[in-house]
Amino acid sequence: MSTLTTHATVRSQQRAIPPLLIDLLLQFGTSAPAGGGTSKIFFDKRARRRVKSYAGPLAAVIDDYLDVYAVVGSDNTVITTAHRIERIRRH
């Protein structure tokens, strides 16, 4: 289990993002710089394939819930979580 700030805990509850998804994000997600020393971790195509091979039959159930991201500090503390509405642009 990862360390979540109070803000991240509240936001994930408000946005119905279960701890399982946050753990999957941190284990399989792709990271992109988010500014201020933070990173945005999300599921791209490659990460989704890794999750599907890891989850096996459960993958069909969780596939609809993989459009989330987490902002993580330099000390690997989850700062916030949210649903990804638009494409994450990498520079």
Backbone as JSON Lines, residues from 0, in Angstrom:
{"i":0,"aa":"M","n":[0.85,-1.19,0.0],"ca":[0.0,0.0,0.0],"c":[0.88,1.24,0.0]}
{"i":1,"aa":"S","n":[0.5,2.2,-0.76],"ca":[1.27,3.43,-0.86],"c":[0.81,4.43,0.2]}
{"i":2,"aa":"T","n":[1.62,5.45,0.39],"ca":[1.28,6.5,1.33],"c":[0.45,7.55,0.61]}
{"i":3,"aa":"L","n":[-0.7,7.88,1.16],"ca":[-1.57,8.89,0.58],"c":[-1.66,10.07,1.54]}
{"i":4,"aa":"T","n":[-1.67,11.26,0.99],"ca":[-1.92,12.43,1.82],"c":[-3.39,12.43,2.21]}
{"i":5,"aa":"T","n":[-3.74,13.25,3.17],"ca":[-5.15,13.37,3.57],"c":[-5.98,13.84,2.38]}
{"i":6,"aa":"H","n":[-5.41,14.76,1.61],"ca":[-6.1,15.28,0.43],"c":[-6.38,14.14,-0.56]}
{"i":7,"aa":"A","n":[-5.38,13.29,-0.81],"ca":[-5.54,12.18,-1.75],"c":[-6.58,11.18,-1.25]}
{"i":8,"aa":"T","n":[-6.6,10.93,0.04],"ca":[-7.58,10.01,0.61],"c":[-9.0,10.54,0.42]}
{"i":9,"aa":"V","n":[-9.19,11.81,0.72],"ca":[-10.51,12.43,0.57],"c":[-10.94,12.44,-0.9]}
{"i":10,"aa":"R","n":[-10.02,12.86,-1.79],"ca":[-10.37,12.94,-3.21],"c":[-10.67,11.57,-3.81]}
{"i":11,"aa":"S","n":[-9.9,10.56,-3.42],"ca":[-10.17,9.23,-3.98],"c":[-11.52,8.7,-3.49]}
{"i":12,"aa":"Q","n":[-11.9,9.03,-2.26],"ca":[-13.22,8.63,-1.78],"c":[-14.32,9.4,-2.5]}
{"i":13,"aa":"Q","n":[-14.13,10.7,-2.67],"ca":[-15.13,11.52,-3.35],"c":[-15.31,11.11,-4.8]}
{"i":14,"aa":"R","n":[-14.22,10.68,-5.42],"ca":[-14.25,10.34,-6.85],"c":[-14.4,8.85,-7.1]}
{"i":15,"aa":"A","n":[-14.65,8.07,-6.05],"ca":[-14.88,6.63,-6.14],"c":[-13.73,5.9,-6.83]}
{"i":16,"aa":"I","n":[-12.51,6.24,-6.44],"ca":[-11.32,5.56,-6.94],"c":[-10.81,4.67,-5.82]}
{"i":17,"aa":"P","n":[-10.97,3.36,-5.96],"ca":[-10.6,2.45,-4.87],"c":[-9.08,2.32,-4.71]}
{"i":18,"aa":"P","n":[-8.63,1.95,-3.52],"ca":[-7.19,1.77,-3.27],"c":[-6.54,0.76,-4.21]}
{"i":19,"aa":"L","n":[-7.3,-0.24,-4.67],"ca":[-6.76,-1.21,-5.61],"c":[-6.26,-0.54,-6.89]}
{"i":20,"aa":"L","n":[-7.04,0.42,-7.41],"ca":[-6.63,1.13,-8.63],"c":[-5.39,1.97,-8.39]}
{"i":21,"aa":"I","n":[-5.28,2.58,-7.21],"ca":[-4.11,3.38,-6.9],"c":[-2.87,2.48,-6.83]}
{"i":22,"aa":"D","n":[-3.01,1.31,-6.23],"ca":[-1.9,0.36,-6.18],"c":[-1.51,-0.1,-7.58]}
{"i":23,"aa":"L","n":[-2.5,-0.39,-8.43],"ca":[-2.2,-0.79,-9.81],"c":[-1.52,0.33,-10.57]}
{"i":24,"aa":"L","n":[-1.96,1.56,-10.34],"ca":[-1.31,2.72,-10.98],"c":[0.16,2.79,-10.61]}
{"i":25,"aa":"L","n":[0.45,2.68,-9.33],"ca":[1.82,2.8,-8.87],"c":[2.68,1.63,-9.34]}
{"i":26,"aa":"Q","n":[2.07,0.46,-9.5],"ca":[2.84,-0.7,-9.9],"c":[3.05,-0.77,-11.41]}
{"i":27,"aa":"F","n":[2.03,-0.44,-12.2],"ca":[2.1,-0.63,-13.65],"c":[2.01,0.65,-14.47]}
{"i":28,"aa":"G","n":[1.65,1.76,-13.85],"ca":[1.4,3.0,-14.59],"c":[2.63,3.62,-15.21]}
{"i":29,"aa":"T","n":[2.39,4.5,-16.16],"ca":[3.43,5.26,-16.83],"c":[3.53,6.63,-16.19]}
{"i":30,"aa":"S","n":[4.73,7.11,-16.01],"ca":[4.95,8.37,-15.32],"c":[5.32,9.48,-16.31]}
{"i":31,"aa":"A","n":[4.8,10.68,-16.06],"ca":[5.13,11.86,-16.85],"c":[5.32,13.02,-15.87]}
{"i":32,"aa":"P","n":[6.28,13.91,-16.14],"ca":[6.48,15.05,-15.24],"c":[5.23,15.93,-15.16]}
{"i":33,"aa":"A","n":[4.91,16.37,-13.94],"ca":[3.72,17.21,-13.75],"c":[4.1,18.59,-13.23]}
{"i":34,"aa":"G","n":[5.36,18.89,-13.08],"ca":[5.81,20.19,-12.62],"c":[6.0,20.23,-11.11]}
{"i":35,"aa":"G","n":[6.91,21.04,-10.67],"ca":[7.15,21.21,-9.24],"c":[7.73,19.98,-8.57]}
{"i":36,"aa":"G","n":[8.41,19.13,-9.33],"ca":[8.99,17.92,-8.77],"c":[8.02,16.77,-8.61]}
{"i":37,"aa":"T","n":[6.82,16.91,-9.14],"ca":[5.82,15.84,-9.05],"c":[5.72,15.09,-10.37]}
{"i":38,"aa":"S","n":[5.11,13.93,-10.32],"ca":[4.88,13.12,-11.52],"c":[3.41,12.75,-11.6]}
{"i":39,"aa":"K","n":[2.93,12.64,-12.81],"ca":[1.57,12.18,-13.04],"c":[1.67,10.74,-13.54]}
{"i":40,"aa":"I","n":[1.01,9.83,-12.85],"ca":[1.06,8.42,-13.21],"c":[-0.31,8.03,-13.76]}
{"i":41,"aa":"F","n":[-0.29,7.39,-14.92],"ca":[-1.54,7.05,-15.61],"c":[-1.34,5.76,-16.37]}
{"i":42,"aa":"F","n":[-2.45,5.21,-16.9],"ca":[-2.4,3.99,-17.69],"c":[-2.4,4.35,-19.16]}
{"i":43,"aa":"D","n":[-1.29,4.1,-19.84],"ca":[-1.28,4.21,-21.3],"c":[-1.52,2.82,-21.87]}
{"i":44,"aa":"K","n":[-1.41,2.66,-23.18],"ca":[-1.71,1.36,-23.79],"c":[-0.81,0.25,-23.23]}
{"i":45,"aa":"R","n":[0.46,0.56,-23.08],"ca":[1.42,-0.44,-22.6],"c":[1.1,-0.84,-21.16]}
{"i":46,"aa":"A","n":[0.78,0.15,-20.33],"ca":[0.45,-0.13,-18.92],"c":[-0.85,-0.92,-18.82]}
{"i":47,"aa":"R","n":[-1.81,-0.62,-19.68],"ca":[-3.07,-1.37,-19.68],"c":[-2.83,-2.84,-20.03]}
{"i":48,"aa":"R","n":[-1.93,-3.09,-20.99],"ca":[-1.6,-4.47,-21.35],"c":[-0.96,-5.2,-20.16]}
{"i":49,"aa":"R","n":[-0.07,-4.51,-19.43],"ca":[0.58,-5.13,-18.27],"c":[-0.46,-5.45,-17.19]}
{"i":50,"aa":"V","n":[-1.41,-4.55,-16.96],"ca":[-2.45,-4.79,-15.96],"c":[-3.31,-5.97,-16.39]}
{"i":51,"aa":"K","n":[-3.68,-6.03,-17.67],"ca":[-4.53,-7.12,-18.15],"c":[-3.85,-8.47,-18.01]}
{"i":52,"aa":"S","n":[-2.54,-8.53,-18.28],"ca":[-1.85,-9.81,-18.13],"c":[-1.69,-10.17,-16.65]}
{"i":53,"aa":"Y","n":[-1.59,-9.18,-15.79],"ca":[-1.46,-9.42,-14.35],"c":[-2.79,-9.84,-13.74]}
{"i":54,"aa":"A","n":[-3.88,-9.2,-14.15],"ca":[-5.19,-9.43,-13.52],"c":[-5.9,-10.67,-14.04]}
{"i":55,"aa":"G","n":[-5.55,-11.14,-15.21],"ca":[-6.2,-12.32,-15.76],"c":[-7.68,-12.08,-16.02]}
{"i":56,"aa":"P","n":[-8.56,-12.97,-15.54],"ca":[-9.99,-12.83,-15.8],"c":[-10.6,-11.56,-15.17]}
{"i":57,"aa":"L","n":[-9.99,-11.05,-14.14],"ca":[-10.47,-9.83,-13.49],"c":[-10.29,-8.6,-14.39]}
{"i":58,"aa":"A","n":[-9.42,-8.7,-15.39],"ca":[-9.12,-7.57,-16.27],"c":[-10.36,-7.05,-16.98]}
{"i":59,"aa":"A","n":[-11.27,-7.92,-17.36],"ca":[-12.49,-7.49,-18.06],"c":[-13.35,-6.61,-17.16]}
{"i":60,"aa":"V","n":[-13.31,-6.85,-15.87],"ca":[-14.11,-6.07,-14.92],"c":[-13.49,-4.7,-14.67]}
{"i":61,"aa":"I","n":[-12.17,-4.64,-14.51],"ca":[-11.53,-3.38,-14.14],"c":[-11.16,-2.5,-15.33]}
{"i":62,"aa":"D","n":[-11.31,-3.02,-16.54],"ca":[-10.92,-2.26,-17.72],"c":[-11.64,-0.92,-17.82]}
{"i":63,"aa":"D","n":[-12.9,-0.88,-17.44],"ca":[-13.67,0.37,-17.52],"c":[-13.23,1.41,-16.5]}
{"i":64,"aa":"Y","n":[-12.45,1.0,-15.52],"ca":[-12.05,1.9,-14.44],"c":[-10.6,2.39,-14.54]}
{"i":65,"aa":"L","n":[-9.94,2.11,-15.65],"ca":[-8.52,2.44,-15.77],"c":[-8.26,3.87,-16.26]}
{"i":66,"aa":"D","n":[-9.28,4.67,-16.46],"ca":[-9.09,6.05,-16.88],"c":[-8.93,6.96,-15.67]}
{"i":67,"aa":"V","n":[-7.92,6.69,-14.87],"ca":[-7.61,7.49,-13.69],"c":[-6.14,7.87,-13.72]}
{"i":68,"aa":"Y","n":[-5.78,8.85,-12.91],"ca":[-4.37,9.19,-12.75],"c":[-4.12,9.62,-11.32]}
{"i":69,"aa":"A","n":[-2.86,9.61,-10.95],"ca":[-2.46,10.06,-9.62],"c":[-1.28,11.0,-9.77]}
{"i":70,"aa":"V","n":[-1.25,12.03,-8.94],"ca":[-0.1,12.92,-8.88],"c":[0.71,12.5,-7.67]}
{"i":71,"aa":"V","n":[1.98,12.21,-7.91],"ca":[2.86,11.65,-6.89],"c":[4.03,12.59,-6.67]}
{"i":72,"aa":"G","n":[4.36,12.83,-5.4],"ca":[5.49,13.67,-5.05],"c":[6.81,12.94,-5.24]}
{"i":73,"aa":"S","n":[7.91,13.65,-5.05],"ca":[9.23,13.06,-5.24],"c":[9.53,11.96,-4.22]}
{"i":74,"aa":"D","n":[8.81,11.95,-3.09],"ca":[9.0,10.92,-2.07],"c":[8.01,9.76,-2.23]}
{"i":75,"aa":"N","n":[7.38,9.65,-3.41],"ca":[6.4,8.61,-3.75],"c":[5.13,8.67,-2.9]}
{"i":76,"aa":"T","n":[4.81,9.83,-2.37],"ca":[3.55,10.03,-1.68],"c":[2.51,10.48,-2.69]}
{"i":77,"aa":"V","n":[1.35,9.83,-2.67],"ca":[0.27,10.2,-3.58],"c":[-0.36,11.49,-3.08]}
{"i":78,"aa":"I","n":[-0.32,12.52,-3.91],"ca":[-0.83,13.84,-3.53],"c":[-2.32,13.96,-3.84]}
{"i":79,"aa":"T","n":[-2.72,13.48,-5.01],"ca":[-4.14,13.51,-5.38],"c":[-4.42,12.47,-6.45]}
{"i":80,"aa":"T","n":[-5.68,12.15,-6.62],"ca":[-6.12,11.23,-7.67],"c":[-7.31,11.84,-8.38]}
{"i":81,"aa":"A","n":[-7.5,11.45,-9.63],"ca":[-8.62,11.98,-10.41],"c":[-8.92,11.07,-11.58]}
{"i":82,"aa":"H","n":[-10.07,11.3,-12.2],"ca":[-10.43,10.6,-13.42],"c":[-9.85,11.36,-14.59]}
{"i":83,"aa":"R","n":[-9.3,10.63,-15.53],"ca":[-8.7,11.25,-16.72],"c":[-9.82,11.49,-17.72]}
{"i":84,"aa":"I","n":[-10.05,12.75,-18.02],"ca":[-11.12,13.12,-18.94],"c":[-10.57,13.37,-20.34]}
{"i":85,"aa":"E","n":[-9.39,13.96,-20.42],"ca":[-8.78,14.21,-21.72],"c":[-7.4,13.57,-21.77]}
{"i":86,"aa":"R","n":[-6.86,13.51,-22.94],"ca":[-5.57,12.88,-23.2],"c":[-4.46,13.59,-22.41]}
{"i":87,"aa":"I","n":[-3.54,12.8,-21.86],"ca":[-2.39,13.38,-21.17],"c":[-1.3,13.61,-22.2]}
{"i":88,"aa":"R","n":[-0.89,14.85,-22.33],"ca":[0.1,15.22,-23.33],"c":[1.5,15.14,-22.73]}
{"i":89,"aa":"R","n":[2.36,14.45,-23.45],"ca":[3.76,14.34,-23.01],"c":[4.61,15.22,-23.89]}
{"i":90,"aa":"H","n":[5.52,15.94,-23.27],"ca":[6.37,16.86,-24.04],"c":[7.72,16.28,-24.29]}
